[in-house]
């Protein structure tokens, strides 16, 4: 989160990225604090083999941006051992 608080959200799917944005927003509300999509600083997900962002990745990012997300949308590829940023497709971060 933008305040430095880590937040883990997983759907446990191994082969696809699927995130229901409404469910995510509900899970962002904790007894201590109520976060919103706009409070997310970084979203990172895994790809095991392919080091390219998929159509589903891009679609999810568009949906999040419509809800106020302005953070980094990252993907870690296990095969290359690198982290990629969708906003800067040519640059890897590790």
Steps between C-alpha positions, in 0.01 A plus 500: 500500500615858459549528877743207493259239637535168315179339380477152351213400276502171312244294316734198500462442125823366358450566128299823479481839662146552615411772741146613565544870567188520719628213715841662520348825620301315769818326617682832524278593795658383823400564862796738529463693175281530194708504184379562149633408157660845474708422812686212331862589416608175330324197360727210414407159365692198373553340163683171510623485140390793285667836561234703317186663635187323378177648369341411838776688683436812292124469541535472878726805513249704298223400741711594800592836345129575453466452879787739577809277496806702401776277637737256334364185335781244512556142393771266629608227258646190667674385181698823457518586871407860411225745584332695219291816516201536267542877487850455361487179297866506395647550845536221752545588863732223622 
